[in-house]
Amino acid sequence: MASLTAPFRNTFRYLQRQAHENPVIFYSVIIGSIGPVLVVAVPPIRAHFGWRPAEMVPTSYPLPNRPRRPVQGYEDE
């Protein structure tokens, strides 16, 4: 039975040693590995709390529904 848990025990001991000897690298890897998990977990949590995306910003100015009149009255004519 001990042979089944040996890889996990050795991995845990390796991670403990790395956390002690190289804490910056160890915690950078831990924080970096949380990112992909959050990509999957956060959208359903937001939807559960009622978050909705904002309205799209208009990309063009709405034109009036009437015929266009020529511009007149400038002094440079």
C-alpha positions as a printed Julia matrix, in Angstrom:
77×3 Matrix{Float64}:
   0.0    0.0     0.0
   2.89   2.33    0.69
   4.04   2.0    -2.92
   0.75   3.56   -4.09
   1.14   6.72   -2.02
   4.9    7.14   -2.51
   4.65   9.36   -5.65
   2.22  11.72   -3.9
   4.33  11.86   -0.77
   7.48  12.54   -2.8
   5.69  15.26   -4.8
   4.46  16.9    -1.61
   7.96  16.83   -0.12
   9.38  18.31   -3.35
   6.82  21.13   -3.27
   7.6   21.82    0.39
  11.3   22.05   -0.41
  10.7   24.36   -3.38
   8.45  26.61   -1.28
  11.27  26.91    1.23
  14.21  27.28   -1.17
  12.59  29.18   -4.07
   9.45  30.85   -2.73
   9.16  33.4    -5.56
   9.1   30.74   -8.28
   6.87  28.42   -6.25
   4.19  31.02   -5.5
   4.38  32.42   -9.04
   3.53  28.98  -10.39
   0.69  28.61   -7.86
  -0.82  32.0    -8.74
  -0.33  31.37  -12.47
  -2.12  28.04  -12.26
  -5.14  29.67  -10.58
  -5.79  31.85  -13.67
  -7.15  29.14  -16.01
  -9.34  27.83  -13.19
 -10.85  31.3   -12.72
 -11.58  31.58  -16.46
 -13.87  28.58  -16.13
 -15.3   29.33  -12.67
 -16.02  33.08  -12.66
 -18.63  33.47  -15.47
 -21.18  31.09  -13.87
 -20.69  32.8   -10.51
 -21.3   36.2   -12.11
 -24.43  34.93  -13.83
 -25.69  33.53  -10.54
 -25.45  36.98   -8.95
 -27.3   38.63  -11.87
 -24.44  40.27  -13.77
 -25.26  41.19  -17.35
 -22.83  42.55  -19.94
 -23.06  46.28  -20.73
 -24.77  47.53  -23.84
 -22.6   47.8   -26.9
 -21.25  51.27  -27.62
 -22.65  52.7   -30.9
 -20.12  52.67  -33.71
 -21.94  55.14  -35.97
 -24.09  58.22  -35.59
 -27.78  57.54  -36.32
 -28.97  59.44  -39.4
 -32.38  61.1   -39.29
 -35.18  59.47  -41.26
 -35.77  62.4   -43.65
 -34.33  63.72  -46.91
 -31.06  65.59  -46.55
 -31.01  69.29  -47.42
 -27.98  70.85  -49.04
 -25.96  73.04  -46.73
 -26.19  76.77  -47.48
 -25.36  80.04  -45.86
 -21.63  79.84  -45.42
 -19.62  82.99  -46.22
 -16.97  81.21  -48.27
 -19.16  80.61  -51.34
